[in-house]
Every structure is written in C-alpha cells, then in structure tokens.
Amino acid sequence: MTCVSSDLPICLLCRNNYAIFEEIRTKTITVQASNNRGDSKKAKLFITLKRSPDFFENMKKFNEIREENEQKASKLQEESKEKTE
C-alpha cells in the first residue's frame, strides 16, 4: 500500500501493528499554475507500508471494541434522556 503522508496516520498504523513500515521516498511533481506564472515543481513524500501479519486479528479486535463502545454510548444516551424526562 502506498499513500501520501497526509492521507493516513502512519505512526498509528505501525504502532498499533496494523502495518509495517517498508519505504519512504520523495518524488518531484509538476504543478500547473492557475495564475499564469508558469508551472512549479513540488516535492511529494510517499510512504510505503506493508500489511502486518496480525492485521486481520487486530481489525477484529478493533471492531469488537468499537461495537462495545457504541453500545455503551447508546446506553448512556438513553439513560440521559430518561433523567431529563
């Protein structure tokens, strides 16, 4: 998987063992100017990650925790409504 650094929280993916850092590189791209000043060159940072061997297990745990949190939030919201009525 290759992504531009601003697209994903790379550190979290690696730290939480969803992905393994593989490569970082830069590429110069030409950007079209919109104000007749001419094209300019910009550097883009590309970070390549590899899916962790534990990816699917970690995603299963993540989804279980998320569902549990949503149930708790729903329950708290219902209790809050009951108190105000």
C-alpha positions in Angstrom: 0.0 0.0 0.0 1.5 3.4 -0.9 0.0 6.6 0.3 0.7 10.3 0.6 1.8 11.1 4.1 -1.1 13.5 4.8 -3.7 10.8 3.9 -3.2 8.4 6.9 -2.0 8.5 10.4 1.1 6.4 9.5 2.5 6.3 13.1 -0.7 4.9 14.5 -0.9 2.2 11.8 2.6 1.0 12.6 2.4 1.5 16.4 -0.8 -0.5 16.7 0.6 -3.3 14.5 -1.8 -2.8 11.5 1.1 -2.1 9.2 4.8 -2.4 8.8 6.9 0.5 7.5 8.6 -0.6 4.3 9.9 2.5 2.4 9.9 6.3 2.3 10.8 8.3 -0.8 10.2 11.6 -2.4 9.2 12.4 -5.9 9.2 15.8 -7.7 6.0 16.6 -9.5 5.0 19.5 -11.7 2.0 21.6 -10.5 0.1 23.6 -13.0 -0.2 27.3 -12.1 -3.5 28.9 -12.1 -2.2 32.5 -12.3 -0.2 32.5 -15.5 3.1 32.4 -13.6 4.2 29.1 -15.0 4.3 25.7 -13.7 6.2 24.9 -10.5 7.8 21.9 -9.0 6.7 20.4 -5.7 8.1 17.5 -3.7 5.7 14.8 -2.7 6.5 12.3 0.1 5.5 8.7 -0.4 5.5 6.2 2.4 5.0 2.5 1.6 3.5 0.3 4.2 3.0 -3.5 4.2 0.0 -5.1 5.9 1.1 -6.6 9.3 0.8 -10.4 9.7 -1.6 -9.6 12.6 -3.7 -7.2 10.6 -6.9 -9.2 10.4 -6.7 -10.2 14.1 -6.2 -6.6 15.1 -9.0 -5.4 12.9 -11.3 -8.0 14.5 -10.3 -6.7 18.0 -10.8 -3.1 16.8 -14.3 -3.8 15.6 -15.3 -5.6 18.8 -14.1 -2.6 20.9 -15.8 -0.2 18.6 -19.1 -2.1 18.8 -18.8 -2.3 22.6 -18.2 1.5 22.8 -21.1 2.2 20.5 -23.4 0.1 22.8 -22.1 1.9 25.9 -22.6 5.3 24.2 -26.2 4.3 23.2 -27.0 3.1 26.7 -25.6 6.3 28.3 -27.6 8.4 25.8 -30.8 6.5 26.7 -30.1 7.0 30.4 -29.5 10.6 29.9 -32.9 11.0 28.1 -34.7 9.2 30.9 -33.3 11.5 33.5 -34.4 14.6 31.6 -37.9 13.4 31.1 
